[in-house]
Amino acid sequence: MLRSLFSAVTGMRSHQTAMDVIGNNIANVNTAGFKSSQTQFQDTLSQALRAGGGGVNPAQVGLGVQVAGIATNFSQGSAQTTNRPSDLMISGDGFFMVQQAGSLVYSRAGAFSLDGQGNLVSPNGGVVQGWLAVDGKINTGTSTTGLRVPTGLIMAPTPTTAVDAGGNLSADAAVGATVVNGIDVFDQTGRSIPVTLTYTKTGPDTWTAAATVAGSGGATTTVGSATLTWDSTTMAFTPGSVAMTNASLASAGYVFPGDVAINLAGDGTPLTQYAGASTATLRGQDGSSAGTLQSWGVGADGVITGSFSNGRTQSLGQVALAFFGNPEGLEKAGDSSFRVSAASGQPAIGVPGTGGRGSIAAGRLEMSNVDLAQEFTNLVMIQRGFQANSRVVSASDEILQDLVNLKR
């Protein structure tokens, strides 16, 4: 039998495989996170008609072609803006880690959402892996676990420890003049407590400051006081703070972990005594009431940050990324995901933006990296290759027919 017949058959078989790859690429042109593949050919073992040696070159006839491999192209796909906070795109190298059906798979497709338990999941229910925060702190040195954004999450109240005072007490004010400021502070239960701070001028460059709250019986209770002296050399009041003592606050019926300091010189705009109008004010405090989770988002470093009804934010967790030295060695597992193989090596798991891992872009999806123009060009080439091999089969058949006809 003619060797050309069998060589042509291997050519048709290999080109059919290449057609399958191209068809799969085109079918997934709009699949988020899909990575296109390319067929690689190589010739098969050749048959020696004459051995070489002594200045004589060997004579060899090839026995056809075979598929050497199907390489996956992991180049970056284009970005599609979705404005969904749970849609994540990796800008750069790396893979999301997803716990799916008891096994860990890796994916570039970031079309995630929250299930009924608040788990961050892929479309087929796999749970995205990362590190959960404990009281707003994330320890990336521990093992990864499933990420959750619980619905109705409550942030514990933060008791006030410091109040920021500033503005100006008029140096022109008469003895006995008063300036009254007010602010709400929070105790350990998250209860809002109105505090009134009254400045009274008692003499040249001298003021008293008294902080009062409403006591348990409704009567006004003084919880802190100090005599303030203006130092014209340092241009500051001494002392630099007024303490609302823990004991005084407790006697008024409020629970604080310690004293609450009203700082007069804690930043670049302290309380002053210059000529002009009195503009003294209490600008802020560091406590908060309990809060309910209102919204959340993911930063470039993968940190999931929640915004609460009390105006505070807190870290809820962090998305982990896996980096492979040879991503082309990964095995496709379906559902736009991959599995570890001996060729890929083990993943290096870490924080986005470090160790060769890309950053996270929330509200976007990475689209397929299939190049339709290139795929249609390859389609024409493979079609012609298949057609040429089929012509070799036809020609070989005619030769065999002529050989059979010699018997007549």
Secondary structure, DSSP 8 states (H G I E B T S, - for coil): --HHHHHHHHHHHHHHHHHHHHHHHHHTTT-TT---EEEEEEE--EEEEE--BTTB--EEEE--EEEEEEEE------EEE---TTBEEEESS-EEEEEETTEEEEES--B-EE-TT-BEE-TTS-EEEEEE-BTTB--TTS--EE-B--TT-EE--B---EEEEESB--TT--TT-EEEEEEEEE-TT--EEEEEEEEEEEETTEEEEEEEEE-TTS-EEEEEEEEEEEETTTTEEESSEEEE-HHHHHHTT---SS-EEEESSSSSS--B--SS----EEEEES-B--EEEEEEEE-TT-EEEEEETTS-EEEEEEE-EEE-S-GGG-EEEETTEEE--TTT---EEE-TTSTT--EEEETEEE-----HHHHHHHHHHHHHHHHHHHHHHHHHHHHHHHHHHTT-
